[in-house]
């Protein structure tokens, strides 16, 4: 009992914890218009490295104008970028992307992770993340870089209008770049997928909700990816009321 109590004390379930209340920063990068299960399938199960794709100014303005009553948005403006990234239900596909035979659009089946950043800002963001992650490994011997797969959107109370976001599954990854002219590559780091234990404790303590368990094994078979889909559905059912 003492051991269990001590482990619980180590879990931070306050809103200052990014695993409970995620807040975008220079140490994070938001991926847009991708399918979580497909990304996990490429990066984790098939162990294929992925690169990052910046958004062109023309596409950014087209999307922002259609969503913001034809008001132009400057791609170089950080505040506008953050505003656009928070828009839910944005129709990112404007290039007539065709579906493959399996029903998955090409942009969802390739190894390029789409972002809503300009080329320059994407590079600087990735460089900052890589530098901090590498420094932490060298000084502490621990990898702190993860790709979040799936987010739970939640409110503190029925009367609250402030949405909170918490990652569900964390994939340990590494950022690599061979030369100055080479693109950043995101690779699976080889460890097990991590479920958000802080979120599970938060839901149990504050809302008496049991977060479903997701079990994974490195280089798992195709059934594991379908189990990820099932896990997301189980989470929906658990928080449905």
VOBA-1610 file (N, C-alpha, C; in pm, whole numbers, padded with zeros to 5 digits, always signed):
BEGIN
Unk+00083-00121+00000Unk+00000+00000+00000Unk+00086+00125+00000Unk+00195+00119+00076Unk+00284+00235+00080Unk+00348+00261-00056Unk+00386+00152-00123Unk+00447+00165-00256Unk+00348+00228-00354Unk+00225+00181-00353Unk+00122+00237-00441Unk+00096+00383-00409Unk+00096+00415-00280Unk+00073+00553-00239Unk+00187+00643-00285Unk+00310+00592-00276Unk+00427+00671-00319Unk+00424+00694-00470Unk+00385+00593-00544Unk+00376+00606-00690Unk+00271+00710-00728Unk+00160+00710-00656Unk+00054+00806-00684Unk+00100+00949-00656Unk+00183+00965-00552Unk+00233+01098-00517Unk+00323+01155-00627Unk+00383+01067-00706Unk+00472+01112-00812Unk+00396+01164-00934Unk+00267+01133-00941Unk+00186+01177-01054Unk+00132+01317-01027Unk+00162+01408-01117Unk+00113+01545-01107Unk-00016+01556-01187Unk-00129+01577-01120Unk-00257+01585-01191Unk-00311+01728-01191Unk-00221+01824-01168Unk-00261+01965-01174Unk-00258+02019-01315Unk-00317+02135-01335Unk-00328+02193-01468Unk-00194+02247-01520Unk-00094+02255-01434Unk+00038+02299-01480Unk+00113+02189-01553Unk+00064+02066-01539Unk+00125+01952-01606Unk+00079+01946-01751Unk+00173+01947-01846Unk+00138+01945-01988Unk+00068+01816-02029Unk+00083+01710-01950Unk+00014+01584-01981Unk-00133+01591-01942Unk-00169+01690-01864Unk-00308+01712-01824Unk-00369+01828-01903Unk-00293+01933-01919Unk-00340+02055-01985Unk-00232+02101-02082Unk-00231+02042-02201Unk-00124+02071-02296Unk-00134+02213-02349Unk-00020+02282-02348Unk-00013+02419-02399Unk+00100+02426-02502Unk+00069+02467-02625Unk+00172+02476-02729Unk+00283+02572-02689Unk+00406+02539-02726Unk+00519+02626-02696Unk+00627+02604-02802Unk+00740+02673-02784Unk+00851+02657-02877Unk+00912+02518-02867Unk+00878+02446-02761Unk+00931+02311-02742Unk+00839+02204-02798Unk+00736+02247-02868Unk+00642+02150-02927Unk+00613+02188-03071Unk+00565+02093-03147Unk+00530+02116-03287Unk+00398+02047-03316Unk+00302+02123-03366Unk+00171+02066-03395Unk+00167+02010-03537Unk+00121+01886-03548Unk+00101+01820-03677Unk-00045+01838-03716Unk-00072+01874-03841Unk-00209+01897-03886Unk-00246+01803-04000Unk-00376+01778-04012Unk-00431+01701-04123Unk-00361+01566-04142Unk-00346+01491-04034Unk-00294+01355-04041Unk-00387+01263-03961Unk-00376+01133-03985Unk-00454+01034-03912Unk-00363+00965-03811Unk-00401+00972-03684Unk-00316+00920-03577Unk-00276+00775-03599Unk-00373+00691-03635Unk-00345+00548-03652Unk-00249+00525-03768Unk-00264+00602-03875Unk-00176+00586-03991Unk-00034+00631-03957Unk-00020+00740-03881Unk+00112+00786-03840Unk+00180+00681-03752Unk+00105+00625-03657Unk+00159+00521-03570Unk+00197+00398-03650Unk+00119+00367-03751Unk+00146+00251-03836Unk+00278+00267-03911Unk+00301+00385-03966Unk+00423+00411-04044Unk+00545+00421-03953Unk+00533+00503-03850Unk+00648+00534-03765Unk+00681+00422-03668Unk+00579+00365-03607Unk+00600+00268-03499Unk+00603+00123-03548Unk+00498+00081-03618Unk+00492-00061-03657Unk+00591-00093-03768Unk+00595-00007-03872Unk+00686-00032-03984Unk+00825+00028-03961Unk+00837+00106-03854Unk+00967+00164-03816Unk+01030+00242-03933Unk+00948+00323-03999Unk+00996+00404-04111Unk+01011+00549-04065Unk+01124+00612-04093Unk+01141+00752-04054Unk+01045+00842-04130Unk+01008+00952-04068Unk+00917+01048-04130Unk+00981+01186-04132Unk+00947+01263-04233Unk+00997+01400-04245Unk+00881+01497-04223Unk+00911+01627-04228Unk+00810+01729-04199Unk+00786+01815-04323Unk+00663+01854-04341Unk+00625+01933-04457Unk+00571+02067-04411Unk+00633+02175-04461Unk+00584+02309-04425Unk+00463+02343-04509Unk+00391+02445-04470Unk+00274+02490-04545Unk+00310+02613-04627Unk+00270+02611-04751Unk+00298+02726-04837Unk+00211+02844-04797Unk+00261+02964-04824Unk+00186+03085-04788Unk+00052+03090-04860Unk+00049+03045-04984Unk-00075+03051-05062Unk-00181+02958-05004Unk-00140+02837-04964Unk-00237+02743-04906Unk-00285+02792-04771Unk-00193+02848-04694Unk-00229+02900-04562Unk-00334+03009-04574Unk-00312+03102-04666Unk-00406+03212-04684Unk-00540+03164-04736Unk-00536+03063-04825Unk-00660+03008-04878Unk-00744+02947-04767Unk-00679+02867-04681Unk-00748+02804-04570Unk-00800+02906-04470Unk-00715+03001-04435Unk-00753+03099-04333Unk-00865+03188-04382Unk-00865+03222-04510Unk-00969+03308-04564Unk-01104+03237-04564Unk-01103+03108-04599Unk-01229+03033-04603Unk-01287+03014-04464Unk-01200+03011-04362Unk-01247+02989-04225Unk-01271+03118-04148Unk-01215+03227-04194Unk-01223+03352-04118Unk-01292+03463-04198Unk-01395+03429-04273Unk-01474+03527-04347Unk-01387+03613-04438Unk-01302+03546-04514Unk-01218+03610-04614Unk-01120+03711-04555Unk-01087+03697-04429Unk-00986+03784-04370Unk-00849+03723-04392Unk-00759+03795-04454Unk-00625+03742-04483Unk-00546+03725-04354Unk-00466+03618-04349Unk-00381+03591-04233Unk-00237+03582-04280Unk-00150+03650-04211Unk-00009+03652-04246Unk+00061+03529-04189Unk+00125+03450-04273Unk+00191+03328-04230Unk+00306+03356-04135Unk+00364+03475-04142Unk+00479+03507-04059Unk+00439+03556-03920Unk+00309+03575-03898Unk+00262+03629-03770Unk+00236+03514-03673Unk+00315+03506-03566Unk+00304+03397-03470Unk+00165+03390-03408Unk+00109+03506-03372Unk-00021+03506-03305Unk-00129+03451-03398Unk-00123+03486-03526Unk-00220+03434-03621Unk-00202+03285-03643Unk-00076+03240-03642Unk-00050+03097-03658Unk-00113+03019-03544Unk-00094+03067-03422Unk-00150+02998-03307Unk-00302+02997-03315Unk-00359+03107-03362Unk-00504+03116-03375Unk-00555+03015-03477Unk-00488+03007-03589Unk-00531+02914-03693Unk-00517+02770-03647Unk-00408+02741-03576Unk-00385+02604-03530Unk-00491+02558-03432Unk-00556+02653-03365Unk-00659+02616-03269Unk-00796+02595-03334Unk-00809+02632-03460Unk-00937+02614-03528Unk-00967+02466-03544Unk-01083+02423-03500Unk-01120+02283-03511Unk-01203+02262-03637Unk-01193+02144-03693Unk-01272+02111-03811Unk-01227+02183-03936Unk-01102+02228-03940Unk-01053+02301-04056Unk-01035+02207-04174Unk-01083+02244-04290Unk-01069+02162-04410Unk-00932+02188-04470Unk-00833+02110-04426Unk-00696+02134-04470Unk-00675+02095-04616Unk-00752+02001-04667Unk-00729+01953-04803Unk-00789+02048-04906Unk-00703+02116-04981Unk-00752+02209-05084Unk-00689+02181-05219Unk-00613+02071-05228Unk-00540+02046-05351Unk-00595+01930-05432Unk-00720+01888-05404Unk-00780+01782-05481Unk-00710+01649-05464Unk-00657+01621-05348Unk-00586+01497-05319Unk-00678+01379-05343Unk-00632+01280-05419Unk-00714+01164-05450Unk-00693+01054-05348Unk-00795+00973-05329Unk-00788+00862-05236Unk-00727+00741-05302Unk-00657+00661-05221Unk-00604+00535-05270Unk-00713+00430-05262Unk-00684+00310-05314Unk-00784+00204-05318Unk-00835+00168-05179Unk-00750+00182-05079Unk-00789+00148-04944Unk-00870+00256-04874Unk-00897+00367-04944Unk-00977+00473-04886Unk-00896+00576-04809Unk-00763+00562-04805Unk-00677+00657-04735Unk-00616+00753-04836Unk-00631+00883-04810Unk-00575+00983-04899Unk-00423+00971-04904Unk-00364+01008-05015Unk-00219+00994-05032Unk-00142+01070-04924Unk-00192+01188-04888Unk-00121+01269-04790Unk-00123+01204-04652Unk-00213+01108-04630Unk-00220+01038-04502Unk-00139+00909-04503Unk-00102+00863-04621Unk-00030+00736-04631Unk+00118+00756-04657Unk+00163+00881-04679Unk+00305+00903-04706Unk+00382+00922-04576Unk+00510+00947-04588Unk+00596+00961-04469Unk+00623+01107-04435Unk+00538+01197-04483Unk+00555+01339-04456Unk+00449+01387-04357Unk+00494+01445-04249Unk+00405+01500-04147Unk+00378+01646-04179Unk+00252+01680-04198Unk+00216+01815-04238Unk+00208+01909-04117Unk+00253+02032-04138Unk+00247+02133-04034Unk+00183+02260-04090Unk+00151+02354-04003Unk+00092+02482-04044Unk+00195+02594-04031Unk+00323+02560-04046Unk+00430+02658-04032Unk+00498+02685-04166Unk+00556+02803-04177Unk+00636+02834-04294Unk+00764+02751-04290Unk+00835+02745-04400Unk+00957+02664-04407Unk+01061+02709-04304Unk+01079+02840-04292Unk+01178+02892-04199Unk+01141+02863-04054Unk+01014+02889-04019Unk+00971+02867-03881Unk+00971+02719-03845Unk+00939+02634-03942Unk+00943+02490-03918Unk+01086+02445-03886Unk+01182+02494-03965Unk+01322+02457-03942Unk+01369+02501-03804Unk+01339+02626-03767Unk+01383+02678-03638Unk+01318+02602-03522Unk+01191+02568-03540Unk+01118+02493-03437Unk+01181+02355-03417Unk+01208+02287-03527Unk+01267+02153-03520Unk+01409+02158-03462Unk+01484+02260-03501Unk+01621+02274-03451Unk+01620+02293-03300Unk+01529+02374-03250Unk+01519+02399-03106Unk+01481+02271-03032Unk+01385+02197-03085Unk+01341+02072-03022Unk+01453+01970-03020Unk+01523+01955-03134Unk+01633+01858-03142Unk+01745+01893-03045Unk+01781+02020-03039Unk+01890+02064-02951Unk+01858+02034-02805Unk+01735+02066-02764Unk+01698+02043-02624Unk+01692+01894-02592Unk+01636+01815-02683Unk+01625+01671-02659Unk+01762+01607-02652Unk+01853+01644-02743Unk+01989+01587-02742Unk+02066+01628-02617Unk+02049+01753-02576Unk+02117+01801-02455Unk+02071+01723-02332Unk+01942+01696-02325Unk+01888+01622-02210Unk+01941+01479-02206Unk+01955+01417-02324Unk+02009+01282-02330Unk+02155+01281-02285Unk+02231+01378-02329Unk+02373+01386-02294Unk+02393+01413-02145Unk+02308+01498-02087Unk+02327+01537-01947Unk+02255+01446-01848Unk+02138+01395-01888Unk+02059+01316-01795Unk+02049+01169-01835Unk+02080+01139-01962Unk+02069+01000-02008Unk+01927+00953-02030Unk+01835+01047-02046Unk+01694+01013-02063Unk+01637+01082-02186Unk+01559+01008-02264Unk+01493+01067-02380Unk+01361+01129-02338Unk+01344+01258-02365Unk+01221+01329-02326Unk+01138+01369-02448Unk+01174+01316-02566Unk+01105+01354-02689Unk+01000+01249-02725Unk+00876+01293-02740Unk+00767+01201-02771Unk+00675+01261-02879Unk+00616+01172-02956Unk+00510+01210-03049Unk+00378+01171-02984Unk+00291+01270-02963Unk+00161+01243-02901Unk+00062+01195-03007Unk+00001+01081-02980Unk-00097+01022-03072Unk-00235+01029-03007Unk-00319+01116-03056Unk-00454+01130-03003Unk-00459+01221-02881Unk-00558+01309-02875Unk-00576+01400-02762Unk-00719+01390-02710Unk-00731+01393-02578Unk-00862+01403-02516Unk-00892+01550-02491Unk-01006+01597-02539Unk-01051+01734-02512Unk-01149+01727-02395Unk-01122+01803-02289Unk-01206+01792-02171Unk-01226+01928-02104Unk-01327+01934-02017Unk-01360+02055-01942Unk-01357+02021-01793Unk-01322+02119-01711Unk-01315+02097-01566Unk-01454+02080-01505Unk-01555+02140-01567Unk-01692+02129-01515Unk-01789+02154-01629Unk-01916+02117-01607Unk-02018+02138-01710Unk-02033+02286-01743Unk-02009+02371-01644Unk-02027+02515-01664Unk-01905+02582-01728Unk-01795+02508-01740Unk-01671+02566-01793Unk-01677+02577-01946Unk-01622+02687-01998Unk-01615+02705-02143Unk-01471+02700-02194Unk-01379+02667-02104Unk-01237+02660-02142Unk-01199+02514-02167Unk-01163+02485-02289Unk-01129+02349-02325Unk-00986+02317-02284Unk-00967+02198-02230Unk-00834+02145-02196Unk-00803+02029-02290Unk-00674+02009-02316Unk-00634+01901-02407Unk-00524+01819-02343Unk-00539+01687-02349Unk-00441+01597-02288Unk-00407+01484-02385Unk-00278+01457-02408Unk-00240+01348-02499Unk-00278+01213-02440Unk-00311+01118-02527Unk-00351+00984-02483Unk-00235+00885-02489Unk-00166+00879-02603Unk-00056+00785-02622Unk+00070+00862-02662Unk+00184+00827-02604Unk+00311+00892-02635Unk+00406+00791-02699Unk+00457+00825-02816Unk+00552+00740-02888Unk+00692+00799-02869Unk+00784+00725-02807Unk+00921+00776-02791Unk+00989+00788-02927Unk+01042+00906-02957Unk+01101+00930-03089Unk+01233+01004-03075Unk+01303+01016-03188Unk+01426+01095-03193Unk+01425+01176-03322Unk+01485+01295-03316Unk+01499+01382-03432Unk+01643+01375-03480Unk+01664+01347-03609Unk+01799+01333-03661Unk+01815+01413-03790Unk+01938+01460-03809Unk+01971+01531-03933Unk+02119+01506-03960Unk+02149+01447-04076Unk+02288+01408-04108Unk+02374+01529-04136Unk+02327+01617-04224Unk+02403+01735-04262Unk+02319+01860-04257Unk+02384+01974-04272Unk+02315+02103-04262Unk+02209+02119-04371Unk+02230+02055-04485Unk+02136+02067-04597Unk+02030+01958-04596Unk+02042+01864-04504Unk+01947+01753-04499Unk+01824+01788-04416Unk+01714+01722-04446Unk+01589+01745-04374Unk+01591+01671-04240Unk+01516+01723-04145Unk+01501+01654-04017Unk+01418+01527-04038Unk+01461+01420-03973Unk+01387+01295-03979Unk+01342+01255-03838Unk+01217+01216-03828Unk+01161+01169-03702Unk+01163+01018-03704Unk+01227+00956-03605Unk+01240+00811-03600Unk+01190+00757-03467Unk+01135+00636-03472Unk+01091+00567-03350Unk+01214+00530-03269Unk+01213+00560-03140Unk+01331+00541-03055Unk+01348+00399-03002Unk+01250+00312-03024Unk+01266+00172-02987Unk+01203+00128-02858Unk+01159+00222-02775Unk+01096+00185-02648Unk+00946+00165-02665Unk+00882+00114-02560Unk+00738+00091-02565Unk+00660+00221-02575Unk+00543+00213-02635Unk+00451+00326-02631Unk+00411+00351-02486Unk+00388+00478-02453Unk+00356+00515-02315Unk+00215+00571-02309Unk+00135+00514-02219Unk+00002+00570-02197Unk+00012+00681-02094Unk-00075+00780-02106Unk-00072+00896-02017Unk-00127+00859-01879Unk-00037+00821-01788Unk-00077+00780-01654Unk-00130+00897-01572Unk-00076+01016-01596Unk-00124+01135-01525Unk-00270+01163-01559Unk-00305+01147-01685Unk-00443+01169-01728Unk-00534+01064-01667Unk-00488+00939-01666Unk-00569+00831-01606Unk-00597+00861-01460Unk-00496+00910-01387Unk-00513+00943-01246Unk-00608+01062-01230Unk-00597+01161-01318Unk-00683+01279-01314Unk-00829+01241-01334Unk-00856+01158-01435Unk-00993+01117-01465Unk-01052+01035-01351Unk-00969+00950-01293Unk-01017+00866-01183Unk-01044+00948-01058Unk-00954+01040-01025Unk-00964+01119-00902Unk-01076+01223-00909Unk-01084+01295-01021Unk-01177+01408-01030Unk-01314+01371-01089Unk-01316+01266-01174Unk-01441+01236-01244Unk-01487+01092-01229Unk-01413+01013-01147Unk-01443+00870-01128Unk-01459+00797-01262Unk-01373+00832-01357Unk-01373+00766-01489Unk-01249+00680-01501Unk-01267+00556-01539Unk-01155+00466-01561Unk-01110+00474-01707Unk-00990+00527-01728Unk-00937+00537-01864Unk-00898+00397-01911Unk-00943+00352-02028Unk-00908+00219-02078Unk-00757+00201-02088Unk-00714+00077-02075Unk-00573+00045-02084Unk-00535+00010-02228Unk-00421+00061-02271Unk-00370+00026-02404Unk-00238-00048-02388Unk-00234-00172-02435Unk-00113-00253-02426Unk-00045-00255-02563Unk+00087-00242-02563Unk+00162-00240-02690Unk+00291-00316-02675Unk+00341-00364-02789Unk+00471-00429-02795Unk+00546-00372-02914Unk+00677-00345-02902Unk+00753-00291-03014Unk+00740-00381-03136Unk+00728-00317-03254Unk+00716-00389-03381Unk+00600-00488-03380Unk+00488-00445-03320Unk+00371-00532-03313Unk+00311-00556-03450Unk+00215-00647-03458Unk+00154-00680-03587Unk+00042-00583-03618Unk-00026-00612-03729Unk-00130-00519-03776Unk-00246-00510-03677Unk-00268-00617-03598Unk-00377-00614-03502Unk-00357-00506-03397Unk-00230-00473-03371Unk-00203-00372-03270Unk-00251-00234-03314Unk-00236-00206-03443Unk-00283-00077-03492Unk-00434-00070-03489Unk-00502-00182-03517Unk-00647-00182-03507Unk-00688-00168-03361Unk-00603-00220-03268Unk-00632-00205-03126Unk-00619-00059-03084Unk-00535+00019-03155Unk-00524+00162-03127Unk-00655+00231-03162Unk-00714+00193-03274Unk-00846+00244-03311Unk-00949+00208-03204Unk-00943+00082-03160Unk-01036+00036-03057Unk-01016+00113-02927Unk-00890+00142-02895Unk-00859+00217-02774Unk-00924+00355-02778Unk-00913+00423-02892Unk-00974+00555-02906Unk-01127+00547-02888Unk-01188+00442-02944Unk-01332+00424-02929Unk-01369+00397-02784Unk-01285+00318-02715Unk-01310+00289-02574Unk-01300+00416-02490Unk-01205+00504-02525Unk-01192+00631-02454Unk-01318+00715-02475Unk-01366+00719-02600Unk-01489+00793-02630Unk-01605+00744-02544Unk-01617+00611-02534Unk-01727+00553-02455Unk-01709+00586-02307Unk-01585+00581-02259Unk-01560+00604-02116Unk-01596+00746-02074Unk-01571+00844-02161Unk-01597+00984-02126Unk-01727+01036-02186Unk-01802+00950-02250Unk-01921+00991-02325Unk-02025+01066-02244Unk-02036+01031-02115Unk-02139+01095-02032Unk-02087+01215-01953
//
